[in-house]
Amino acid sequence: MKVFLKVASVIIVVLIVFVVVVIANKGGSKTAEDYLTSKSTPSETASAVPSASPSVSPSPSNGPVDPLTGLPVDSQIGNMRPYAIMINNISTAQPQIGISKADLIYEILVEGGITRMMAVFQDVSNAGEIGSIRSARPYFVDIALGLDALYIHAGGSPDAYEELASTGIFHLDGVNGGKTDIFFRDPDRVKKMGSVHSLVTTADLILKYLPTYKVDLEHKTGYTVNMSFSDNAAPDGGQTAESITAHFSSSKSTTFNYSDADGVYNISQFGKAYTDGNNSAQISVKNVVVLRTTVNVISGDEKGRIDVGVTGTGKGTFFSGGKYEDIKWSRGRNTDQFTFTREDGTAVTFGKGKTYFCIIANSGKLDIK
């Protein structure tokens, strides 16, 4: 009997140790399967990269800042490579999710008169669920390349795949890629919008799996973002811009209404407020930049895909603080960042905060009131 009790005690101890080890190894990390069952929001401890909260006390003179917004952050993230994520922007795929946490948003025309967005996050850790994710186009790839970003998409046009291959940019493809750990189809979106508008990712999944992909998560030595910031970037002598509407096509426009109380532009599209489905917040930005360039249908493309010029030089308009001025843009190579200058040749200074880029045709309509 004593022998039996001793053996039983040993078995119980072993079982307890096994359970403890299993729990410890889980570590709170979530897989795509976890999100499909729980739809949990990211835990605050899941990321090795801290949240870029504007409410943190350090200032640019005595603490680190987000290089894409100029806002203070609670830890040094300036040398981290940003994440550039392709976002679906047709009306049936609204609301987008996670977009309110992006530092930069690029909206550009694609085929069929619709637009697509590329959301750029210097710190993705507080974004929650992000999507829905859609396919790449070569001009978005080139902009991401200039930002030295980690590019996330779901499929792409033939020209986009050629650009991905020729540039060698690191990218994760949720449709034709080998590494799909960060992607899953949100069952709620499948039910309401269809499978094509349901592919998403989360901050937790990105931060869990990216370090396992043998990719540099930091910029190479010497890389700097060529944006400078000011508390008040309203153009000196600029004209009033309380309402802006950028027309991408005859069927798609985006409107920005200035809030003097908040010092930001609140965004609307499809006849209503542009909101983030994660928090129902209307998207707002400190700066709006409208760039004009060549937009041409690709000859022989059966789906009417277009080519958008994102290298060379062109004209644009910069909005901040309820005022605007004409600017010039330049970009020598697809590995370069955009450079923005005023009419006198001096560099544009951005207001501290988020920036929205509208890239429209040279002949595109821009309404300013």
FITITOR-988957 format. One record per residue (C-alpha): z, y, x negated; residue number from 1; residue in one letter. Coordinates in nm, 3 decimals, decimal comma, m for minus. Example, Ala and Ser with C-alpha at 12.3 -4.5 7.8 and 13.67 -1.06 7.14 Angstrom:
FITITOR-988957
+---------+---------+---------+-----+-----+
!      pz !      py !      px !   n ! res !
+---------+---------+---------+-----+-----+
!   0,780 !  m0,450 !  m1,230 !   1 !   A !
!   0,714 !  m0,106 !  m1,367 !   2 !   S !
+---------+---------+---------+-----+-----+
***
This chain:
FITITOR-988957
+---------+---------+---------+-----+-----+
!      pz !      py !      px !   n ! res !
+---------+---------+---------+-----+-----+
!   0,000 !   0,000 !   0,000 !   1 !   M !
!   0,089 !   0,240 !  m0,283 !   2 !   K !
!  m0,247 !   0,166 !  m0,448 !   3 !   V !
!  m0,425 !   0,240 !  m0,121 !   4 !   F !
!  m0,244 !   0,575 !  m0,082 !   5 !   L !
!  m0,330 !   0,677 !  m0,439 !   6 !   K !
!  m0,697 !   0,592 !  m0,387 !   7 !   V !
!  m0,700 !   0,784 !  m0,058 !   8 !   A !
!  m0,542 !   1,086 !  m0,226 !   9 !   S !
!  m0,804 !   1,085 !  m0,501 !  10 !   V !
!  m1,085 !   1,066 !  m0,245 !  11 !   I !
!  m0,942 !   1,361 !  m0,049 !  12 !   I !
!  m0,911 !   1,570 !  m0,367 !  13 !   V !
!  m1,271 !   1,490 !  m0,464 !  14 !   V !
!  m1,395 !   1,588 !  m0,117 !  15 !   L !
!  m1,208 !   1,917 !  m0,129 !  16 !   I !
!  m1,353 !   1,998 !  m0,472 !  17 !   V !
!  m1,703 !   1,910 !  m0,347 !  18 !   F !
!  m1,672 !   2,142 !  m0,047 !  19 !   V !
!  m1,542 !   2,427 !  m0,265 !  20 !   V !
!  m1,829 !   2,384 !  m0,512 !  21 !   V !
!  m2,089 !   2,382 !  m0,233 !  22 !   V !
!  m1,947 !   2,700 !  m0,081 !  23 !   I !
!  m1,930 !   2,870 !  m0,420 !  24 !   A !
!  m2,288 !   2,778 !  m0,501 !  25 !   N !
!  m2,408 !   2,928 !  m0,176 !  26 !   K !
!  m2,278 !   3,264 !  m0,299 !  27 !   G !
!  m2,369 !   3,438 !   0,026 !  28 !   G !
!  m2,741 !   3,447 !  m0,065 !  29 !   S !
!  m2,981 !   3,426 !   0,227 !  30 !   K !
!  m3,308 !   3,241 !   0,239 !  31 !   T !
!  m3,595 !   3,309 !   0,477 !  32 !   A !
!  m3,464 !   3,019 !   0,686 !  33 !   E !
!  m3,126 !   3,192 !   0,715 !  34 !   D !
!  m3,293 !   3,500 !   0,857 !  35 !   Y !
!  m3,493 !   3,297 !   1,104 !  36 !   L !
!  m3,171 !   3,158 !   1,250 !  37 !   T !
!  m2,928 !   3,446 !   1,210 !  38 !   S !
!  m3,144 !   3,762 !   1,172 !  39 !   K !
!  m2,857 !   3,889 !   0,958 !  40 !   S !
!  m2,868 !   4,230 !   0,798 !  41 !   T !
!  m2,838 !   4,242 !   0,417 !  42 !   P !
!  m2,491 !   4,216 !   0,270 !  43 !   S !
!  m2,371 !   4,508 !   0,063 !  44 !   E !
!  m2,311 !   4,280 !  m0,235 !  45 !   T !
!  m2,645 !   4,103 !  m0,235 !  46 !   A !
!  m2,816 !   4,349 !  m0,466 !  47 !   S !
!  m2,768 !   4,411 !  m0,833 !  48 !   A !
!  m2,937 !   4,747 !  m0,773 !  49 !   V !
!  m2,717 !   5,002 !  m0,592 !  50 !   P !
!  m2,810 !   5,190 !  m0,276 !  51 !   S !
!  m2,969 !   5,533 !  m0,324 !  52 !   A !
!  m2,752 !   5,721 !  m0,075 !  53 !   S !
!  m2,811 !   6,096 !  m0,050 !  54 !   P !
!  m2,444 !   6,147 !   0,033 !  55 !   S !
!  m2,323 !   6,042 !  m0,314 !  56 !   V !
!  m2,154 !   6,324 !  m0,507 !  57 !   S !
!  m2,327 !   6,327 !  m0,851 !  58 !   P !
!  m2,579 !   6,607 !  m0,905 !  59 !   S !
!  m2,888 !   6,607 !  m1,129 !  60 !   P !
!  m2,689 !   6,793 !  m1,393 !  61 !   S !
!  m2,407 !   6,541 !  m1,423 !  62 !   N !
!  m2,530 !   6,214 !  m1,274 !  63 !   G !
!  m2,831 !   5,990 !  m1,214 !  64 !   P !
!  m3,101 !   6,073 !  m0,961 !  65 !   V !
!  m3,370 !   5,886 !  m0,772 !  66 !   D !
!  m3,691 !   5,978 !  m0,961 !  67 !   P !
!  m3,899 !   5,965 !  m0,639 !  68 !   L !
!  m3,676 !   6,199 !  m0,437 !  69 !   T !
!  m3,468 !   6,398 !  m0,686 !  70 !   G !
!  m3,158 !   6,306 !  m0,486 !  71 !   L !
!  m2,834 !   6,194 !  m0,655 !  72 !   P !
!  m2,752 !   5,824 !  m0,657 !  73 !   V !
!  m2,440 !   5,631 !  m0,745 !  74 !   D !
!  m2,590 !   5,439 !  m1,037 !  75 !   S !
!  m2,881 !   5,456 !  m1,275 !  76 !   Q !
!  m3,195 !   5,329 !  m1,101 !  77 !   I !
!  m3,442 !   5,565 !  m1,264 !  78 !   G !
!  m3,585 !   5,304 !  m1,497 !  79 !   N !
!  m3,629 !   5,040 !  m1,227 !  80 !   M !
!  m3,982 !   4,971 !  m1,103 !  81 !   R !
!  m4,025 !   5,064 !  m0,737 !  82 !   P !
!  m4,143 !   4,831 !  m0,464 !  83 !   Y !
!  m4,470 !   4,923 !  m0,287 !  84 !   A !
!  m4,503 !   4,738 !   0,043 !  85 !   I !
!  m4,808 !   4,737 !   0,272 !  86 !   M !
!  m4,709 !   4,821 !   0,629 !  87 !   I !
!  m4,899 !   4,754 !   0,950 !  88 !   N !
!  m4,972 !   5,071 !   1,149 !  89 !   N !
!  m5,156 !   4,988 !   1,467 !  90 !   I !
!  m4,993 !   5,086 !   1,795 !  91 !   S !
!  m4,925 !   4,729 !   1,911 !  92 !   T !
!  m4,727 !   4,661 !   1,591 !  93 !   A !
!  m4,479 !   4,943 !   1,651 !  94 !   Q !
!  m4,203 !   4,992 !   1,575 !  95 !   P !
!  m4,223 !   4,933 !   1,204 !  96 !   Q !
!  m3,897 !   4,825 !   1,042 !  97 !   I !
!  m3,731 !   4,942 !   0,722 !  98 !   G !
!  m3,970 !   5,236 !   0,686 !  99 !   I !
!  m3,698 !   5,503 !   0,721 ! 100 !   S !
!  m3,552 !   5,392 !   0,387 ! 101 !   K !
!  m3,876 !   5,444 !   0,190 ! 102 !   A !
!  m3,883 !   5,727 !  m0,064 ! 103 !   D !
!  m4,260 !   5,777 !  m0,042 ! 104 !   L !
!  m4,505 !   5,687 !   0,234 ! 105 !   I !
!  m4,882 !   5,684 !   0,183 ! 106 !   Y !
!  m5,094 !   5,676 !   0,499 ! 107 !   E !
!  m5,466 !   5,614 !   0,449 ! 108 !   I !
!  m5,755 !   5,515 !   0,670 ! 109 !   L !
!  m5,880 !   5,156 !   0,676 ! 110 !   V !
!  m6,167 !   5,008 !   0,877 ! 111 !   E !
!  m6,200 !   5,059 !   1,251 ! 112 !   G !
!  m6,051 !   5,407 !   1,258 ! 113 !   G !
!  m5,694 !   5,280 !   1,209 ! 114 !   I !
!  m5,459 !   5,358 !   0,924 ! 115 !   T !
!  m5,230 !   5,156 !   0,705 ! 116 !   R !
!  m4,923 !   5,262 !   0,515 ! 117 !   M !
!  m4,776 !   5,183 !   0,179 ! 118 !   M !
!  m4,400 !   5,235 !   0,173 ! 119 !   A !
!  m4,250 !   5,288 !  m0,173 ! 120 !   V !
!  m3,882 !   5,214 !  m0,234 ! 121 !   F !
!  m3,713 !   5,305 !  m0,560 ! 122 !   Q !
!  m3,406 !   5,123 !  m0,432 ! 123 !   D !
!  m3,481 !   4,868 !  m0,161 ! 124 !   V !
!  m3,127 !   4,738 !  m0,126 ! 125 !   S !
!  m3,037 !   4,924 !   0,194 ! 126 !   N !
!  m3,370 !   4,879 !   0,375 ! 127 !   A !
!  m3,276 !   4,568 !   0,576 ! 128 !   G !
!  m3,574 !   4,390 !   0,731 ! 129 !   E !
!  m3,910 !   4,540 !   0,631 ! 130 !   I !
!  m4,248 !   4,511 !   0,800 ! 131 !   G !
!  m4,463 !   4,411 !   0,950 ! 132 !   S !
!  m4,651 !   4,347 !   0,628 ! 133 !   I !
!  m5,029 !   4,367 !   0,621 ! 134 !   R !
!  m5,319 !   4,327 !   0,385 ! 135 !   S !
!  m5,413 !   4,511 !   0,068 ! 136 !   A !
!  m5,697 !   4,754 !   0,009 ! 137 !   R !
!  m5,816 !   4,849 !  m0,342 ! 138 !   P !
!  m5,716 !   5,217 !  m0,317 ! 139 !   Y !
!  m5,359 !   5,123 !  m0,224 ! 140 !   F !
!  m5,352 !   4,881 !  m0,518 ! 141 !   V !
!  m5,459 !   5,162 !  m0,751 ! 142 !   D !
!  m5,190 !   5,401 !  m0,626 ! 143 !   I !
!  m4,924 !   5,130 !  m0,669 ! 144 !   A !
!  m5,055 !   5,064 !  m1,020 ! 145 !   L !
!  m5,007 !   5,428 !  m1,116 ! 146 !   G !
!  m4,649 !   5,412 !  m0,991 ! 147 !   L !
!  m4,591 !   5,095 !  m1,200 ! 148 !   D !
!  m4,475 !   4,940 !  m0,873 ! 149 !   A !
!  m4,414 !   4,579 !  m0,772 ! 150 !   L !
!  m4,676 !   4,535 !  m0,499 ! 151 !   Y !
!  m4,607 !   4,334 !  m0,182 ! 152 !   I !
!  m4,879 !   4,256 !   0,075 ! 153 !   H !
!  m5,016 !   3,993 !   0,312 ! 154 !   A !
!  m5,373 !   3,908 !   0,226 ! 155 !   G !
!  m5,640 !   4,161 !   0,140 ! 156 !   G !
!  m6,004 !   4,258 !   0,151 ! 157 !   S !
!  m6,247 !   4,103 !  m0,103 ! 158 !   P !
!  m6,247 !   4,430 !  m0,298 ! 159 !   D !
!  m5,868 !   4,436 !  m0,296 ! 160 !   A !
!  m5,847 !   4,088 !  m0,447 ! 161 !   Y !
!  m6,095 !   4,194 !  m0,715 ! 162 !   E !
!  m5,879 !   4,497 !  m0,792 ! 163 !   E !
!  m5,562 !   4,288 !  m0,803 ! 164 !   L !
!  m5,726 !   4,052 !  m1,049 ! 165 !   A !
!  m5,887 !   4,316 !  m1,270 ! 166 !   S !
!  m5,578 !   4,537 !  m1,297 ! 167 !   T !
!  m5,330 !   4,254 !  m1,344 ! 168 !   G !
!  m5,074 !   4,431 !  m1,127 ! 169 !   I !
!  m4,780 !   4,212 !  m1,032 ! 170 !   F !
!  m4,808 !   4,133 !  m0,663 ! 171 !   H !
!  m4,664 !   3,901 !  m0,401 ! 172 !   L !
!  m4,903 !   3,786 !  m0,130 ! 173 !   D !
!  m4,757 !   3,656 !   0,197 ! 174 !   G !
!  m5,084 !   3,494 !   0,303 ! 175 !   V !
!  m5,266 !   3,361 !  m0,001 ! 176 !   N !
!  m4,992 !   3,369 !  m0,263 ! 177 !   G !
!  m4,809 !   3,088 !  m0,437 ! 178 !   G !
!  m4,469 !   3,259 !  m0,423 ! 179 !   K !
!  m4,379 !   3,312 !  m0,058 ! 180 !   T !
!  m3,998 !   3,287 !  m0,071 ! 181 !   D !
!  m3,953 !   3,647 !   0,040 ! 182 !   I !
!  m4,172 !   3,625 !   0,352 ! 183 !   F !
!  m4,113 !   3,489 !   0,700 ! 184 !   F !
!  m4,243 !   3,548 !   1,051 ! 185 !   R !
!  m3,995 !   3,728 !   1,272 ! 186 !   D !
!  m3,971 !   3,522 !   1,593 ! 187 !   P !
!  m3,904 !   3,830 !   1,807 ! 188 !   D !
!  m4,220 !   3,998 !   1,680 ! 189 !   R !
!  m4,421 !   3,677 !   1,723 ! 190 !   V !
!  m4,314 !   3,669 !   2,087 ! 191 !   K !
!  m4,374 !   4,037 !   2,160 ! 192 !   K !
!  m4,668 !   4,125 !   1,932 ! 193 !   M !
!  m4,831 !   3,803 !   1,815 ! 194 !   G !
!  m4,823 !   3,618 !   1,486 ! 195 !   S !
!  m5,053 !   3,858 !   1,300 ! 196 !   V !
!  m4,800 !   4,141 !   1,341 ! 197 !   H !
!  m4,490 !   3,936 !   1,261 ! 198 !   S !
!  m4,480 !   3,885 !   0,882 ! 199 !   L !
!  m4,175 !   4,054 !   0,733 ! 200 !   V !
!  m3,941 !   4,048 !   0,436 ! 201 !   T !
!  m3,588 !   4,173 !   0,374 ! 202 !   T !
!  m3,409 !   4,362 !   0,102 ! 203 !   A !
!  m3,189 !   4,058 !   0,037 ! 204 !   D !
!  m3,484 !   3,825 !  m0,010 ! 205 !   L !
!  m3,667 !   4,065 !  m0,242 ! 206 !   I !
!  m3,361 !   4,117 !  m0,459 ! 207 !   L !
!  m3,274 !   3,747 !  m0,462 ! 208 !   K !
!  m3,615 !   3,610 !  m0,559 ! 209 !   Y !
!  m3,787 !   3,882 !  m0,765 ! 210 !   L !
!  m3,565 !   3,817 !  m1,070 ! 211 !   P !
!  m3,678 !   3,451 !  m1,061 ! 212 !   T !
!  m4,050 !   3,537 !  m1,088 ! 213 !   Y !
!  m4,052 !   3,621 !  m1,459 ! 214 !   K !
!  m4,157 !   3,981 !  m1,406 ! 215 !   V !
!  m4,019 !   4,294 !  m1,572 ! 216 !   D !
!  m3,810 !   4,479 !  m1,315 ! 217 !   L !
!  m3,780 !   4,787 !  m1,536 ! 218 !   E !
!  m4,044 !   5,033 !  m1,653 ! 219 !   H !
!  m4,162 !   5,003 !  m2,008 ! 220 !   K !
!  m4,005 !   5,247 !  m2,253 ! 221 !   T !
!  m4,147 !   5,594 !  m2,215 ! 222 !   G !
!  m4,254 !   5,574 !  m1,851 ! 223 !   Y !
!  m4,153 !   5,876 !  m1,645 ! 224 !   T !
!  m4,231 !   5,983 !  m1,290 ! 225 !   V !
!  m4,421 !   6,311 !  m1,301 ! 226 !   N !
!  m4,252 !   6,467 !  m0,997 ! 227 !   M !
!  m4,011 !   6,759 !  m1,032 ! 228 !   S !
!  m3,772 !   6,871 !  m0,758 ! 229 !   F !
!  m3,590 !   7,176 !  m0,630 ! 230 !   S !
!  m3,332 !   7,244 !  m0,361 ! 231 !   D !
!  m3,578 !   7,487 !  m0,206 ! 232 !   N !
!  m3,944 !   7,402 !  m0,260 ! 233 !   A !
!  m4,090 !   7,620 !   0,016 ! 234 !   A !
!  m4,395 !   7,777 !  m0,152 ! 235 !   P !
!  m4,341 !   8,138 !  m0,257 ! 236 !   D !
!  m4,567 !   8,347 !  m0,042 ! 237 !   G !
!  m4,666 !   8,039 !   0,155 ! 238 !   G !
!  m4,782 !   8,058 !   0,513 ! 239 !   Q !
!  m4,580 !   7,924 !   0,806 ! 240 !   T !
!  m4,623 !   7,557 !   0,892 ! 241 !   A !
!  m4,399 !   7,461 !   1,182 ! 242 !   E !
!  m4,639 !   7,193 !   1,307 ! 243 !   S !
!  m4,895 !   6,988 !   1,114 ! 244 !   I !
!  m5,143 !   6,736 !   1,249 ! 245 !   T !
!  m5,352 !   6,535 !   1,003 ! 246 !   A !
!  m5,656 !   6,366 !   1,159 ! 247 !   H !
!  m5,758 !   6,041 !   0,990 ! 248 !   F !
!  m6,024 !   5,951 !   1,246 ! 249 !   S !
!  m6,123 !   6,039 !   1,600 ! 250 !   S !
!  m5,859 !   5,795 !   1,725 ! 251 !   S !
!  m5,571 !   5,833 !   1,475 ! 252 !   K !
!  m5,367 !   6,137 !   1,382 ! 253 !   S !
!  m5,013 !   6,197 !   1,259 ! 254 !   T !
!  m4,803 !   6,500 !   1,352 ! 255 !   T !
!  m4,516 !   6,660 !   1,161 ! 256 !   F !
!  m4,284 !   6,909 !   1,336 ! 257 !   N !
!  m4,051 !   7,117 !   1,122 ! 258 !   Y !
!  m3,681 !   7,130 !   1,202 ! 259 !   S !
!  m3,537 !   7,448 !   1,060 ! 260 !   D !
!  m3,183 !   7,321 !   1,127 ! 261 !   A !
!  m3,235 !   7,005 !   0,921 ! 262 !   D !
!  m3,496 !   7,134 !   0,675 ! 263 !   G !
!  m3,724 !   6,835 !   0,733 ! 264 !   V !
!  m4,045 !   6,742 !   0,911 ! 265 !   Y !
!  m3,997 !   6,497 !   1,198 ! 266 !   N !
!  m4,293 !   6,265 !   1,240 ! 267 !   I !
!  m4,478 !   6,149 !   1,550 ! 268 !   S !
!  m4,777 !   5,924 !   1,607 ! 269 !   Q !
!  m4,939 !   5,749 !   1,903 ! 270 !   F !
!  m4,803 !   6,024 !   2,126 ! 271 !   G !
!  m4,435 !   5,961 !   2,054 ! 272 !   K !
!  m4,170 !   5,980 !   1,786 ! 273 !   A !
!  m4,237 !   5,763 !   1,481 ! 274 !   Y !
!  m3,923 !   5,547 !   1,458 ! 275 !   T !
!  m3,772 !   5,266 !   1,254 ! 276 !   D !
!  m3,700 !   4,958 !   1,466 ! 277 !   G !
!  m3,400 !   4,872 !   1,249 ! 278 !   N !
!  m3,203 !   5,182 !   1,347 ! 279 !   N !
!  m3,415 !   5,367 !   1,608 ! 280 !   S !
!  m3,414 !   5,672 !   1,380 ! 281 !   A !
!  m3,712 !   5,905 !   1,386 ! 282 !   Q !
!  m3,880 !   5,916 !   1,046 ! 283 !   I !
!  m3,837 !   6,251 !   0,875 ! 284 !   S !
!  m3,939 !   6,381 !   0,533 ! 285 !   V !
!  m3,874 !   6,681 !   0,315 ! 286 !   K !
!  m4,231 !   6,718 !   0,192 ! 287 !   N !
!  m4,575 !   6,652 !   0,336 ! 288 !   V !
!  m4,882 !   6,634 !   0,113 ! 289 !   V !
!  m5,232 !   6,617 !   0,260 ! 290 !   V !
!  m5,497 !   6,516 !   0,008 ! 291 !   L !
!  m5,871 !   6,539 !   0,069 ! 292 !   R !
!  m6,113 !   6,296 !  m0,090 ! 293 !   T !
!  m6,431 !   6,094 !  m0,041 ! 294 !   T !
!  m6,416 !   5,833 !   0,235 ! 295 !   V !
!  m6,725 !   5,614 !   0,273 ! 296 !   N !
!  m6,811 !   5,292 !   0,453 ! 297 !   V !
!  m6,887 !   5,016 !   0,201 ! 298 !   I !
!  m7,256 !   4,930 !   0,219 ! 299 !   S !
!  m7,316 !   4,581 !   0,357 ! 300 !   G !
!  m6,953 !   4,517 !   0,447 ! 301 !   D !
!  m6,966 !   4,322 !   0,773 ! 302 !   E !
!  m6,629 !   4,452 !   0,889 ! 303 !   K !
!  m6,702 !   4,815 !   0,811 ! 304 !   G !
!  m6,441 !   4,844 !   0,540 ! 305 !   R !
!  m6,423 !   5,174 !   0,357 ! 306 !   I !
!  m6,389 !   5,305 !   0,005 ! 307 !   D !
!  m6,142 !   5,588 !  m0,053 ! 308 !   V !
!  m6,154 !   5,788 !  m0,375 ! 309 !   G !
!  m5,813 !   5,802 !  m0,543 ! 310 !   V !
!  m5,926 !   5,896 !  m0,892 ! 311 !   T !
!  m6,098 !   6,215 !  m1,004 ! 312 !   G !
!  m6,007 !   6,555 !  m0,861 ! 313 !   T !
!  m5,979 !   6,711 !  m0,521 ! 314 !   G !
!  m5,813 !   6,964 !  m0,296 ! 315 !   K !
!  m5,503 !   6,935 !  m0,083 ! 316 !   G !
!  m5,222 !   7,110 !   0,099 ! 317 !   T !
!  m4,852 !   7,099 !   0,021 ! 318 !   F !
!  m4,586 !   7,153 !   0,290 ! 319 !   F !
!  m4,213 !   7,201 !   0,241 ! 320 !   S !
!  m3,945 !   7,418 !   0,396 ! 321 !   G !
!  m4,167 !   7,513 !   0,688 ! 322 !   G !
!  m4,433 !   7,670 !   0,467 ! 323 !   K !
!  m4,753 !   7,556 !   0,298 ! 324 !   Y !
!  m4,995 !   7,634 !   0,019 ! 325 !   E !
!  m5,325 !   7,497 !  m0,106 ! 326 !   D !
!  m5,309 !   7,271 !  m0,409 ! 327 !   I !
!  m5,533 !   7,063 !  m0,633 ! 328 !   K !
!  m5,489 !   6,697 !  m0,721 ! 329 !   W !
!  m5,617 !   6,501 !  m1,018 ! 330 !   S !
!  m5,596 !   6,144 !  m1,139 ! 331 !   R !
!  m5,800 !   6,034 !  m1,440 ! 332 !   G !
!  m5,763 !   5,655 !  m1,424 ! 333 !   R !
!  m5,627 !   5,401 !  m1,182 ! 334 !   N !
!  m5,328 !   5,351 !  m1,411 ! 335 !   T !
!  m5,237 !   5,721 !  m1,388 ! 336 !   D !
!  m5,005 !   5,892 !  m1,145 ! 337 !   Q !
!  m5,131 !   6,174 !  m0,926 ! 338 !   F !
!  m5,092 !   6,522 !  m1,073 ! 339 !   T !
!  m5,052 !   6,812 !  m0,831 ! 340 !   F !
!  m5,104 !   7,175 !  m0,927 ! 341 !   T !
!  m5,098 !   7,508 !  m0,751 ! 342 !   R !
!  m5,393 !   7,741 !  m0,748 ! 343 !   E !
!  m5,255 !   7,913 !  m1,060 ! 344 !   D !
!  m5,241 !   7,582 !  m1,249 ! 345 !   G !
!  m4,864 !   7,535 !  m1,244 ! 346 !   T !
!  m4,716 !   7,206 !  m1,131 ! 347 !   A !
!  m4,608 !   7,160 !  m0,770 ! 348 !   V !
!  m4,232 !   7,132 !  m0,727 ! 349 !   T !
!  m4,116 !   6,903 !  m0,447 ! 350 !   F !
!  m3,816 !   6,955 !  m0,224 ! 351 !   G !
!  m3,539 !   6,706 !  m0,290 ! 352 !   K !
!  m3,597 !   6,425 !  m0,046 ! 353 !   G !
!  m3,866 !   6,195 !   0,088 ! 354 !   K !
!  m4,239 !   6,271 !   0,072 ! 355 !   T !
!  m4,522 !   6,166 !   0,305 ! 356 !   Y !
!  m4,879 !   6,157 !   0,172 ! 357 !   F !
!  m5,175 !   6,176 !   0,411 ! 358 !   C !
!  m5,505 !   6,099 !   0,237 ! 359 !   I !
!  m5,794 !   6,211 !   0,458 ! 360 !   I !
!  m6,168 !   6,268 !   0,424 ! 361 !   A !
!  m6,298 !   6,592 !   0,276 ! 362 !   N !
!  m6,432 !   6,671 !   0,621 ! 363 !   S !
!  m6,113 !   6,561 !   0,798 ! 364 !   G !
!  m5,943 !   6,798 !   1,040 ! 365 !   K !
!  m5,604 !   6,944 !   0,959 ! 366 !   L !
!  m5,422 !   7,150 !   1,224 ! 367 !   D !
!  m5,146 !   7,387 !   1,107 ! 368 !   I !
!  m4,939 !   7,602 !   1,340 ! 369 !   K !
+---------+---------+---------+-----+-----+
***
